[in-house]
Amino acid sequence: IIITTMVSFWLISLFASIYLSNWYQRPIIDAYEKQKNFVENASHELRTPLAILQNRLELLFQRPTATIIDESENISQSLTEVRNMRILTSNLLNLAKRDGGLKVEFSEVDASYFEKIFKNYELLAENSQRHFSSTVTVKGPIKIDESLIRQVLTILFDNAIKYSEPNSKIKIQVDKQGQMLTIKTLDEGFGIADADKRKIFDRFYRVDKARTRQKGGFGLGLSLAKQIIDACGGRIEVQDNQPQGTVFIIKLKV
Ligand code: ADP
């Protein structure tokens, strides 16, 4: 009996220590995996514009007598790639900084905060031939992080333009019921398939890589939006618009 008890005790403590050491190391392994993925994705994203740039420059070298005018297409395409890389690297730097912890600073705002932002969107939408409208039903002051929420609104508004056709409608509704602020952005664009809905908040995820790249997207906007809304203690969700398009819904306790 003594030997059996000792052996079972030894076995239990062995399994417990294996389980505990795994559990203890899990966050370190997860953080390492996350960082590895991030670096892999970032390198992958930089590889395409760099390859295009290399091709374009090699072409220039092969035609040493050509004038700048002859090569204007080549030069302007190279510049576009350089611009894309600049945007990507500054996005990456922003994300890396935020990984150290997003600092949320709440301040009191009222309906006019949203109205001012939406006035700018009206102009931007007009330039892109979209019809923009907004409703703000917020009475009294609310507490939010002005700059972070503005960033999220801009990401959603930019996407609504990027992933829709000219002459379609984009709407933003801001509504406060009790302590709950609901922000909805609605577009009549291409929509997002159910299988992609869960993944669009992941870093570097793009539904249609070719189309998105053409539109200058890196798949970082929504992951940043989610990171911000999480840090503010809220929720962000995506749904279908009817009859077509996408709705993003943000809920924040204010
Ligand atoms: P990107 O910079 O590529 O736009 P996001 O993280 O903002 O990156 O979005 C991820 C992907 O989700 C996009 O590539 C696009 O395929 C899809 N998406 C985002 N917003 C919309 C929208 N309003 N309508 C349709 N698809 C969208």
Residues whose N, C-alpha, C, O or C-beta is under 5 A from the ligand:
A	BS01	ADP	N159 A160 Y163 G189 F190 G191 I192 I200 Y205 R206 V207 D208 T212 G217 F218 G219 L220 G221 L222 S223 T246
